[in-house]
Amino acid sequence: MTVNEKENKMTSTIKLKLDEINYRITSIMSFYSENMKLRDSTYKNVIITVFTEPFFNSDISIITDYETLQMLYVWTGPMRYMEIDDFFKKS
């Protein structure tokens, strides 16, 4: 799979998961990043999917392992992280 195909796949996958929990967004896009420093201070090639939450007009990012396409965590702001399962939990 090419970088572009992986970016598109993650954009679609995350948009579907957001729709399942009725999480409203105004925009969404994914991009590839090499050697990004993760929250555990390791470095990894990742796909970052950024979407905008309309109520506070804030950006939220989901960090995904480039090789496995496993979603690692949600980045909600400087030094603020959330677990994937907690974020996609239905209210």
Biopython code that builds the backbone (N, CA, C, O; Angstrom):
import numpy as np
from Bio.PDB.StructureBuilder import StructureBuilder

atoms = [
    (1, "MET", "N", (0.846, -1.173, 0.000)),
    (1, "MET", "CA", (0.000, 0.000, 0.000)),
    (1, "MET", "C", (0.899, 1.247, 0.000)),
    (1, "MET", "O", (1.891, 1.301, 0.728)),
    (2, "THR", "N", (0.551, 2.234, -0.809)),
    (2, "THR", "CA", (1.339, 3.467, -0.855)),
    (2, "THR", "C", (0.986, 4.367, 0.325)),
    (2, "THR", "O", (-0.005, 4.140, 1.019)),
    (3, "VAL", "N", (1.800, 5.380, 0.538)),
    (3, "VAL", "CA", (1.541, 6.336, 1.613)),
    (3, "VAL", "C", (0.170, 6.977, 1.411)),
    (3, "VAL", "O", (-0.617, 7.085, 2.352)),
    (4, "ASN", "N", (-0.108, 7.398, 0.184)),
    (4, "ASN", "CA", (-1.388, 8.044, -0.115)),
    (4, "ASN", "C", (-2.576, 7.117, 0.160)),
    (4, "ASN", "O", (-3.598, 7.553, 0.690)),
    (5, "GLU", "N", (-2.440, 5.853, -0.200)),
    (5, "GLU", "CA", (-3.510, 4.884, 0.056)),
    (5, "GLU", "C", (-3.729, 4.690, 1.555)),
    (5, "GLU", "O", (-4.867, 4.593, 2.015)),
    (6, "LYS", "N", (-2.640, 4.634, 2.308)),
    (6, "LYS", "CA", (-2.763, 4.477, 3.763)),
    (6, "LYS", "C", (-3.398, 5.716, 4.391)),
    (6, "LYS", "O", (-4.233, 5.596, 5.287)),
    (7, "GLU", "N", (-3.012, 6.894, 3.932)),
    (7, "GLU", "CA", (-3.620, 8.134, 4.433)),
    (7, "GLU", "C", (-5.125, 8.144, 4.174)),
    (7, "GLU", "O", (-5.916, 8.463, 5.061)),
    (8, "ASN", "N", (-5.508, 7.791, 2.950)),
    (8, "ASN", "CA", (-6.935, 7.759, 2.592)),
    (8, "ASN", "C", (-7.696, 6.713, 3.397)),
    (8, "ASN", "O", (-8.823, 6.952, 3.831)),
    (9, "LYS", "N", (-7.076, 5.557, 3.595)),
    (9, "LYS", "CA", (-7.729, 4.492, 4.378)),
    (9, "LYS", "C", (-7.982, 4.959, 5.813)),
    (9, "LYS", "O", (-9.067, 4.745, 6.355)),
    (10, "MET", "N", (-6.985, 5.595, 6.423)),
    (10, "MET", "CA", (-7.152, 6.040, 7.812)),
    (10, "MET", "C", (-8.180, 7.171, 7.906)),
    (10, "MET", "O", (-8.955, 7.217, 8.861)),
    (11, "THR", "N", (-8.195, 8.068, 6.944)),
    (11, "THR", "CA", (-9.205, 9.132, 6.937)),
    (11, "THR", "C", (-10.598, 8.513, 6.905)),
    (11, "THR", "O", (-11.469, 8.907, 7.681)),
    (12, "SER", "N", (-10.812, 7.558, 6.023)),
    (12, "SER", "CA", (-12.120, 6.896, 5.901)),
    (12, "SER", "C", (-12.477, 6.111, 7.156)),
    (12, "SER", "O", (-13.597, 6.211, 7.657)),
    (13, "THR", "N", (-11.533, 5.335, 7.660)),
    (13, "THR", "CA", (-11.775, 4.507, 8.849)),
    (13, "THR", "C", (-12.156, 5.370, 10.049)),
    (13, "THR", "O", (-13.118, 5.072, 10.756)),
    (14, "ILE", "N", (-11.406, 6.425, 10.271)),
    (14, "ILE", "CA", (-11.666, 7.282, 11.428)),
    (14, "ILE", "C", (-12.968, 8.039, 11.252)),
    (14, "ILE", "O", (-13.707, 8.218, 12.221)),
    (15, "LYS", "N", (-13.270, 8.490, 10.038)),
    (15, "LYS", "CA", (-14.542, 9.190, 9.793)),
    (15, "LYS", "C", (-15.718, 8.252, 10.093)),
    (15, "LYS", "O", (-16.701, 8.682, 10.697)),
    (16, "LEU", "N", (-15.637, 7.003, 9.691)),
    (16, "LEU", "CA", (-16.697, 6.030, 9.978)),
    (16, "LEU", "C", (-16.848, 5.811, 11.484)),
    (16, "LEU", "O", (-17.967, 5.751, 11.992)),
    (17, "LYS", "N", (-15.728, 5.691, 12.196)),
    (17, "LYS", "CA", (-15.785, 5.493, 13.653)),
    (17, "LYS", "C", (-16.401, 6.718, 14.344)),
    (17, "LYS", "O", (-17.157, 6.574, 15.305)),
    (18, "LEU", "N", (-16.082, 7.910, 13.858)),
    (18, "LEU", "CA", (-16.668, 9.124, 14.422)),
    (18, "LEU", "C", (-18.180, 9.162, 14.158)),
    (18, "LEU", "O", (-18.955, 9.561, 15.028)),
    (19, "ASP", "N", (-18.585, 8.753, 12.974)),
    (19, "ASP", "CA", (-20.017, 8.699, 12.634)),
    (19, "ASP", "C", (-20.762, 7.718, 13.539)),
    (19, "ASP", "O", (-21.895, 7.978, 13.943)),
    (20, "GLU", "N", (-20.119, 6.587, 13.857)),
    (20, "GLU", "CA", (-20.747, 5.572, 14.712)),
    (20, "GLU", "C", (-21.087, 6.121, 16.098)),
    (20, "GLU", "O", (-22.080, 5.712, 16.700)),
    (21, "ILE", "N", (-20.275, 7.034, 16.600)),
    (21, "ILE", "CA", (-20.538, 7.588, 17.937)),
    (21, "ILE", "C", (-21.179, 8.982, 17.845)),
    (21, "ILE", "O", (-21.270, 9.697, 18.842)),
    (22, "ASN", "N", (-21.618, 9.354, 16.643)),
    (22, "ASN", "CA", (-22.267, 10.653, 16.404)),
    (22, "ASN", "C", (-21.405, 11.832, 16.838)),
    (22, "ASN", "O", (-21.897, 12.783, 17.445)),
    (23, "TYR", "N", (-20.124, 11.760, 16.522)),
    (23, "TYR", "CA", (-19.178, 12.823, 16.853)),
    (23, "TYR", "C", (-19.097, 13.751, 15.643)),
    (23, "TYR", "O", (-18.638, 13.355, 14.571)),
    (24, "ARG", "N", (-19.544, 14.974, 15.829)),
    (24, "ARG", "CA", (-19.582, 15.920, 14.714)),
    (24, "ARG", "C", (-18.219, 16.564, 14.490)),
    (24, "ARG", "O", (-17.531, 16.956, 15.433)),
    (25, "ILE", "N", (-17.849, 16.662, 13.211)),
    (25, "ILE", "CA", (-16.603, 17.329, 12.838)),
    (25, "ILE", "C", (-16.871, 18.231, 11.645)),
    (25, "ILE", "O", (-17.859, 18.056, 10.932)),
    (26, "THR", "N", (-15.985, 19.198, 11.432)),
    (26, "THR", "CA", (-16.141, 20.086, 10.281)),
    (26, "THR", "C", (-15.138, 19.778, 9.180)),
    (26, "THR", "O", (-15.374, 20.132, 8.025)),
    (27, "SER", "N", (-14.032, 19.133, 9.505)),
    (27, "SER", "CA", (-13.049, 18.759, 8.488)),
    (27, "SER", "C", (-12.219, 17.591, 9.007)),
    (27, "SER", "O", (-12.120, 17.358, 10.212)),
    (28, "ILE", "N", (-11.617, 16.853, 8.049)),
    (28, "ILE", "CA", (-10.757, 15.731, 8.425)),
    (28, "ILE", "C", (-9.740, 15.521, 7.317)),
    (28, "ILE", "O", (-10.060, 15.620, 6.133)),
    (29, "MET", "N", (-8.504, 15.229, 7.723)),
    (29, "MET", "CA", (-7.456, 14.901, 6.755)),
    (29, "MET", "C", (-6.358, 14.103, 7.448)),
    (29, "MET", "O", (-6.167, 14.197, 8.661)),
    (30, "SER", "N", (-5.643, 13.319, 6.652)),
    (30, "SER", "CA", (-4.544, 12.517, 7.185)),
    (30, "SER", "C", (-3.270, 12.845, 6.435)),
    (30, "SER", "O", (-3.295, 13.184, 5.252)),
    (31, "PHE", "N", (-2.145, 12.737, 7.150)),
    (31, "PHE", "CA", (-0.853, 12.939, 6.501)),
    (31, "PHE", "C", (0.196, 12.065, 7.189)),
    (31, "PHE", "O", (0.048, 11.666, 8.344)),
    (32, "TYR", "N", (1.252, 11.786, 6.441)),
    (32, "TYR", "CA", (2.339, 10.935, 6.901)),
    (32, "TYR", "C", (3.408, 11.781, 7.593)),
    (32, "TYR", "O", (3.718, 12.884, 7.141)),
    (33, "SER", "N", (3.971, 11.266, 8.688)),
    (33, "SER", "CA", (5.049, 11.961, 9.393)),
    (33, "SER", "C", (6.135, 10.955, 9.748)),
    (33, "SER", "O", (5.853, 9.906, 10.329)),
    (34, "GLU", "N", (7.372, 11.274, 9.400)),
    (34, "GLU", "CA", (8.508, 10.393, 9.709)),
    (34, "GLU", "C", (9.112, 10.755, 11.053)),
    (34, "GLU", "O", (9.228, 11.927, 11.410)),
    (35, "ASN", "N", (9.490, 9.731, 11.783)),
    (35, "ASN", "CA", (10.217, 9.901, 13.046)),
    (35, "ASN", "C", (9.557, 10.880, 14.003)),
    (35, "ASN", "O", (10.221, 11.745, 14.574)),
    (36, "MET", "N", (8.258, 10.742, 14.173)),
    (36, "MET", "CA", (7.549, 11.600, 15.117)),
    (36, "MET", "C", (7.806, 11.107, 16.531)),
    (36, "MET", "O", (7.788, 9.903, 16.788)),
    (37, "LYS", "N", (8.045, 12.036, 17.446)),
    (37, "LYS", "CA", (8.232, 11.663, 18.844)),
    (37, "LYS", "C", (6.855, 11.393, 19.447)),
    (37, "LYS", "O", (5.998, 12.276, 19.478)),
    (38, "LEU", "N", (6.654, 10.179, 19.920)),
    (38, "LEU", "CA", (5.375, 9.781, 20.490)),
    (38, "LEU", "C", (5.316, 10.141, 21.963)),
    (38, "LEU", "O", (6.305, 10.582, 22.549)),
    (39, "ARG", "N", (4.149, 9.948, 22.551)),
    (39, "ARG", "CA", (3.964, 10.307, 23.961)),
    (39, "ARG", "C", (4.861, 9.496, 24.897)),
    (39, "ARG", "O", (5.141, 9.937, 26.012)),
    (40, "ASP", "N", (5.310, 8.332, 24.467)),
    (40, "ASP", "CA", (6.204, 7.525, 25.312)),
    (40, "ASP", "C", (7.673, 7.819, 25.014)),
    (40, "ASP", "O", (8.561, 7.081, 25.441)),
    (41, "SER", "N", (7.920, 8.895, 24.281)),
    (41, "SER", "CA", (9.258, 9.379, 23.930)),
    (41, "SER", "C", (10.010, 8.496, 22.941)),
    (41, "SER", "O", (11.216, 8.671, 22.761)),
    (42, "THR", "N", (9.332, 7.558, 22.301)),
    (42, "THR", "CA", (9.955, 6.813, 21.212)),
    (42, "THR", "C", (9.658, 7.552, 19.914)),
    (42, "THR", "O", (8.807, 8.441, 19.878)),
    (43, "TYR", "N", (10.358, 7.183, 18.861)),
    (43, "TYR", "CA", (10.149, 7.809, 17.558)),
    (43, "TYR", "C", (9.619, 6.762, 16.593)),
    (43, "TYR", "O", (10.075, 5.619, 16.591)),
    (44, "LYS", "N", (8.662, 7.157, 15.777)),
    (44, "LYS", "CA", (8.030, 6.199, 14.878)),
    (44, "LYS", "C", (7.485, 6.931, 13.656)),
    (44, "LYS", "O", (7.145, 8.112, 13.725)),
    (45, "ASN", "N", (7.407, 6.211, 12.534)),
    (45, "ASN", "CA", (6.723, 6.737, 11.359)),
    (45, "ASN", "C", (5.229, 6.537, 11.581)),
    (45, "ASN", "O", (4.787, 5.432, 11.895)),
    (46, "VAL", "N", (4.459, 7.597, 11.419)),
    (46, "VAL", "CA", (3.035, 7.537, 11.739)),
    (46, "VAL", "C", (2.195, 8.226, 10.662)),
    (46, "VAL", "O", (2.697, 8.972, 9.821)),
    (47, "ILE", "N", (0.918, 7.946, 10.728)),
    (47, "ILE", "CA", (-0.080, 8.707, 9.979)),
    (47, "ILE", "C", (-0.854, 9.489, 11.026)),
    (47, "ILE", "O", (-1.340, 8.929, 12.009)),
    (48, "ILE", "N", (-0.959, 10.775, 10.804)),
    (48, "ILE", "CA", (-1.686, 11.645, 11.719)),
    (48, "ILE", "C", (-2.984, 12.051, 11.032)),
    (48, "ILE", "O", (-2.967, 12.617, 9.939)),
    (49, "THR", "N", (-4.093, 11.762, 11.673)),
    (49, "THR", "CA", (-5.401, 12.167, 11.148)),
    (49, "THR", "C", (-5.912, 13.285, 12.040)),
    (49, "THR", "O", (-6.107, 13.101, 13.241)),
    (50, "VAL", "N", (-6.125, 14.444, 11.435)),
    (50, "VAL", "CA", (-6.550, 15.639, 12.163)),
    (50, "VAL", "C", (-7.979, 15.966, 11.771)),
    (50, "VAL", "O", (-8.322, 15.989, 10.589)),
    (51, "PHE", "N", (-8.813, 16.220, 12.782)),
    (51, "PHE", "CA", (-10.172, 16.675, 12.492)),
    (51, "PHE", "C", (-10.531, 17.803, 13.431)),
    (51, "PHE", "O", (-9.974, 17.924, 14.522)),
    (52, "THR", "N", (-11.469, 18.630, 12.996)),
    (52, "THR", "CA", (-11.859, 19.803, 13.764)),
    (52, "THR", "C", (-13.217, 19.577, 14.396)),
    (52, "THR", "O", (-14.181, 19.209, 13.724)),
    (53, "GLU", "N", (-13.276, 19.800, 15.684)),
    (53, "GLU", "CA", (-14.508, 19.690, 16.459)),
    (53, "GLU", "C", (-15.177, 21.066, 16.408)),
    (53, "GLU", "O", (-14.554, 22.056, 16.793)),
    (54, "PRO", "N", (-16.450, 21.156, 15.933)),
    (54, "PRO", "CA", (-17.062, 22.461, 15.680)),
    (54, "PRO", "C", (-17.435, 23.291, 16.902)),
    (54, "PRO", "O", (-17.433, 24.520, 16.823)),
    (55, "PHE", "N", (-17.751, 22.663, 18.019)),
    (55, "PHE", "CA", (-18.243, 23.415, 19.172)),
    (55, "PHE", "C", (-17.176, 24.360, 19.726)),
    (55, "PHE", "O", (-17.437, 25.542, 19.950)),
    (56, "PHE", "N", (-15.974, 23.827, 19.943)),
    (56, "PHE", "CA", (-14.866, 24.650, 20.440)),
    (56, "PHE", "C", (-13.895, 25.043, 19.331)),
    (56, "PHE", "O", (-12.925, 25.762, 19.569)),
    (57, "ASN", "N", (-14.169, 24.559, 18.106)),
    (57, "ASN", "CA", (-13.316, 24.804, 16.940)),
    (57, "ASN", "C", (-11.869, 24.403, 17.237)),
    (57, "ASN", "O", (-10.927, 25.118, 16.894)),
    (58, "SER", "N", (-11.717, 23.250, 17.878)),
    (58, "SER", "CA", (-10.382, 22.777, 18.234)),
    (58, "SER", "C", (-10.013, 21.555, 17.397)),
    (58, "SER", "O", (-10.875, 20.773, 16.993)),
    (59, "ASP", "N", (-8.714, 21.410, 17.146)),
    (59, "ASP", "CA", (-8.223, 20.274, 16.389)),
    (59, "ASP", "C", (-7.895, 19.119, 17.321)),
    (59, "ASP", "O", (-7.352, 19.305, 18.410)),
    (60, "ILE", "N", (-8.236, 17.936, 16.870)),
    (60, "ILE", "CA", (-7.927, 16.699, 17.574)),
    (60, "ILE", "C", (-7.214, 15.803, 16.571)),
    (60, "ILE", "O", (-7.588, 15.768, 15.399)),
    (61, "SER", "N", (-6.204, 15.086, 17.013)),
    (61, "SER", "CA", (-5.436, 14.219, 16.119)),
    (61, "SER", "C", (-5.445, 12.785, 16.624)),
    (61, "SER", "O", (-5.375, 12.528, 17.826)),
    (62, "ILE", "N", (-5.532, 11.867, 15.684)),
    (62, "ILE", "CA", (-5.372, 10.454, 16.014)),
    (62, "ILE", "C", (-4.070, 9.997, 15.386)),
    (62, "ILE", "O", (-3.851, 10.170, 14.187)),
    (63, "ILE", "N", (-3.210, 9.412, 16.204)),
    (63, "ILE", "CA", (-1.892, 8.974, 15.773)),
    (63, "ILE", "C", (-1.968, 7.474, 15.489)),
    (63, "ILE", "O", (-2.384, 6.686, 16.337)),
    (64, "THR", "N", (-1.552, 7.097, 14.267)),
    (64, "THR", "CA", (-1.647, 5.711, 13.807)),
    (64, "THR", "C", (-0.279, 5.217, 13.366)),
    (64, "THR", "O", (0.452, 5.928, 12.677)),
    (65, "ASP", "N", (0.065, 4.003, 13.763)),
    (65, "ASP", "CA", (1.305, 3.378, 13.325)),
    (65, "ASP", "C", (1.268, 3.195, 11.806)),
    (65, "ASP", "O", (0.318, 2.617, 11.278)),
    (66, "TYR", "N", (2.281, 3.678, 11.108)),
    (66, "TYR", "CA", (2.306, 3.606, 9.642)),
    (66, "TYR", "C", (2.348, 2.169, 9.128)),
    (66, "TYR", "O", (1.673, 1.844, 8.151)),
    (67, "GLU", "N", (3.121, 1.318, 9.766)),
    (67, "GLU", "CA", (3.294, -0.055, 9.282)),
    (67, "GLU", "C", (2.040, -0.905, 9.492)),
    (67, "GLU", "O", (1.598, -1.591, 8.570)),
    (68, "THR", "N", (1.467, -0.867, 10.687)),
    (68, "THR", "CA", (0.369, -1.765, 11.028)),
    (68, "THR", "C", (-1.015, -1.137, 10.871)),
    (68, "THR", "O", (-2.022, -1.844, 10.872)),
    (69, "LEU", "N", (-1.066, 0.195, 10.734)),
    (69, "LEU", "CA", (-2.321, 0.958, 10.697)),
    (69, "LEU", "C", (-3.128, 0.799, 11.990)),
    (69, "LEU", "O", (-4.352, 0.929, 11.993)),
    (70, "GLN", "N", (-2.427, 0.518, 13.073)),
    (70, "GLN", "CA", (-3.073, 0.451, 14.387)),
    (70, "GLN", "C", (-3.124, 1.859, 14.971)),
    (70, "GLN", "O", (-2.109, 2.553, 15.035)),
    (71, "MET", "N", (-4.316, 2.273, 15.397)),
    (71, "MET", "CA", (-4.457, 3.571, 16.034)),
    (71, "MET", "C", (-3.812, 3.496, 17.409)),
    (71, "MET", "O", (-4.142, 2.613, 18.202)),
    (72, "LEU", "N", (-2.898, 4.412, 17.699)),
    (72, "LEU", "CA", (-2.127, 4.364, 18.937)),
    (72, "LEU", "C", (-2.769, 5.167, 20.059)),
    (72, "LEU", "O", (-2.934, 4.656, 21.166)),
    (73, "TYR", "N", (-3.133, 6.417, 19.787)),
    (73, "TYR", "CA", (-3.761, 7.269, 20.796)),
    (73, "TYR", "C", (-4.344, 8.511, 20.148)),
    (73, "TYR", "O", (-4.113, 8.789, 18.971)),
    (74, "VAL", "N", (-5.102, 9.249, 20.938)),
    (74, "VAL", "CA", (-5.713, 10.506, 20.495)),
    (74, "VAL", "C", (-4.945, 11.633, 21.167)),
    (74, "VAL", "O", (-4.684, 11.596, 22.369)),
    (75, "TRP", "N", (-4.592, 12.624, 20.380)),
    (75, "TRP", "CA", (-3.867, 13.786, 20.886)),
    (75, "TRP", "C", (-4.824, 14.967, 20.880)),
    (75, "TRP", "O", (-5.230, 15.429, 19.814)),
    (76, "THR", "N", (-5.189, 15.461, 22.061)),
    (76, "THR", "CA", (-6.198, 16.517, 22.166)),
    (76, "THR", "C", (-5.601, 17.887, 22.450)),
    (76, "THR", "O", (-6.330, 18.879, 22.445)),
    (77, "GLY", "N", (-4.318, 17.971, 22.692)),
    (77, "GLY", "CA", (-3.665, 19.248, 22.946)),
    (77, "GLY", "C", (-2.282, 19.027, 23.505)),
    (77, "GLY", "O", (-1.876, 17.887, 23.732)),
    (78, "PRO", "N", (-1.551, 20.104, 23.730)),
    (78, "PRO", "CA", (-0.202, 19.958, 24.256)),
    (78, "PRO", "C", (-0.197, 19.129, 25.540)),
    (78, "PRO", "O", (-0.822, 19.488, 26.537)),
    (79, "MET", "N", (0.522, 18.017, 25.487)),
    (79, "MET", "CA", (0.654, 17.105, 26.628)),
    (79, "MET", "C", (-0.687, 16.539, 27.106)),
    (79, "MET", "O", (-0.821, 16.148, 28.265)),
    (80, "ARG", "N", (-1.672, 16.495, 26.215)),
    (80, "ARG", "CA", (-2.982, 15.928, 26.567)),
    (80, "ARG", "C", (-3.301, 14.798, 25.591)),
    (80, "ARG", "O", (-3.447, 15.022, 24.390)),
    (81, "TYR", "N", (-3.409, 13.584, 26.123)),
    (81, "TYR", "CA", (-3.627, 12.392, 25.326)),
    (81, "TYR", "C", (-4.812, 11.610, 25.875)),
    (81, "TYR", "O", (-5.182, 11.740, 27.042)),
    (82, "MET", "N", (-5.389, 10.802, 25.012)),
    (82, "MET", "CA", (-6.526, 9.979, 25.402)),
    (82, "MET", "C", (-6.366, 8.613, 24.731)),
    (82, "MET", "O", (-5.836, 8.516, 23.625)),
    (83, "GLU", "N", (-6.819, 7.584, 25.396)),
    (83, "GLU", "CA", (-6.765, 6.244, 24.817)),
    (83, "GLU", "C", (-7.819, 6.118, 23.713)),
    (83, "GLU", "O", (-8.893, 6.714, 23.798)),
    (84, "ILE", "N", (-7.506, 5.353, 22.701)),
    (84, "ILE", "CA", (-8.413, 5.164, 21.553)),
    (84, "ILE", "C", (-9.766, 4.629, 22.015)),
    (84, "ILE", "O", (-10.803, 5.172, 21.634)),
    (85, "ASP", "N", (-9.770, 3.572, 22.830)),
    (85, "ASP", "CA", (-11.037, 2.968, 23.281)),
    (85, "ASP", "C", (-11.893, 3.950, 24.061)),
    (85, "ASP", "O", (-13.116, 3.965, 23.915)),
    (86, "ASP", "N", (-11.263, 4.768, 24.885)),
    (86, "ASP", "CA", (-12.010, 5.760, 25.655)),
    (86, "ASP", "C", (-12.615, 6.827, 24.752)),
    (86, "ASP", "O", (-13.744, 7.264, 24.974)),
    (87, "PHE", "N", (-11.882, 7.240, 23.753)),
    (87, "PHE", "CA", (-12.358, 8.281, 22.847)),
    (87, "PHE", "C", (-13.559, 7.803, 22.027)),
    (87, "PHE", "O", (-14.529, 8.542, 21.854)),
    (88, "PHE", "N", (-13.493, 6.566, 21.524)),
    (88, "PHE", "CA", (-14.564, 6.049, 20.663)),
    (88, "PHE", "C", (-15.670, 5.327, 21.427)),
    (88, "PHE", "O", (-16.482, 4.627, 20.821)),
    (89, "LYS", "N", (-15.712, 5.488, 22.743)),
    (89, "LYS", "CA", (-16.758, 4.886, 23.547)),
    (89, "LYS", "C", (-18.066, 5.646, 23.309)),
    (89, "LYS", "O", (-18.099, 6.876, 23.356)),
    (90, "LYS", "N", (-19.134, 4.900, 23.055)),
    (90, "LYS", "CA", (-20.439, 5.544, 22.851)),
    (90, "LYS", "C", (-20.969, 6.080, 24.169)),
    (90, "LYS", "O", (-20.878, 5.431, 25.211)),
    (91, "SER", "N", (-21.520, 7.274, 24.095)),
    (91, "SER", "CA", (-22.082, 7.900, 25.325)),
    (91, "SER", "C", (-23.424, 7.330, 25.657)),
    (91, "SER", "O", (-24.039, 7.732, 26.645)),
]
sb = StructureBuilder()
sb.init_structure("model")
sb.init_model(0)
sb.init_chain("A")
sb.init_seg("    ")
for serial, (resi, resn, name, xyz) in enumerate(atoms, 1):
    if name == "N":
        sb.init_residue(resn, " ", resi, " ")
    sb.init_atom(name, np.array(xyz, "f"), 0.0, 1.0, " ", f" {name:<3s}", serial, name[0])
structure = sb.get_structure()
